[in-house]
């Protein structure tokens, strides 16, 4: 395009030229008045390297392949690179960012979240391992649990080592939880509201009915998913987002799929158990945890980190239920 023609372009023609080519029409600075009147627009959905137009979310290449450069002209704070940091082309936008959050291919996920997802192809289970319990295939649920722990033994051991825990602890909790997920989670999630409901308990004729109503009245974030039945709010904490209500919608939509994938979920389980260990026994290495301490960690996994140590000790039998298969699990993960 010649400079002479560029002078004759209207504002609409300049914008049309940008949409068609991805480039801004060349400007001639001979007339300062015309240049001052020209408005520069920024389209976030373009390739940050060459400026060419790309599809916004919802288009033919939605979500997974969308390329954006939000905040290209804003100041950015680039953190020192670590082994879990994104590639140099991915930087964190300095605008009220959430814990560990950054934009990667248009999807804002935490470093921990991305790291756990990246482990999926590294620790594939033993061939023919079943991740979902089918009563017709496994009439004995314990047989299903055993083949699951044995099939995923590699990721169980790696995750336990990363978070300095006995692999038998991670394997024992996995053995106890796997196979217990059912349609209840989906039903509860569909009925529960974000901030909880207020269904009168009097509608439950018997105590069992009242208990079910209390469960339906809980916030949706307390719904558990995946082989280890991890609550959504807890998954948000484990993955480095903090409060689930402060998460971006895109990242929150990834919580359930991540929790349901056995490999990322196993890393989530190990990290959560490590956090619970540090709550009651900070500084104690995994190999130094005694039986009583392991019982506290397992019991707290069942009832949550909000309860006091005294409350946990009053429910310690639940911890014993988790650890009763310790010897069996030790053989399964060899």
Buried (B, 14 or more C-beta within 10 A) or exposed (E): EEEEEBEEBEEEEBBEBBEEEBEEBEBEEEEEEEEEEEEEEEBBBBEEEEBEBBEBBEEEEEEEEBBBBBBEEEEEEEEEEEEEBBEEEEBBBEEEEBBBBBBBBBBBBBBBBBBBBEBBEEBEBEEEBBBBBEEEEBEEEEEBBBBBBBBBBBBBBBBBBEBBBBBBBBBBBBBBBBBBBEEEBEEBBEBBEEEBEEBEBEEBEEEEEBEBBEBBBBBBBBBBBBBBBBBBBBBBBBBBBBEBEEBBEBBBEBBBEBBBBBBBBBBBBBBBBBBBBBEBBEEBEBEEBEEEBBBBBBBBBBBEBEBEEEEBBEEEEBBEEBBEBBEBBBEBBE
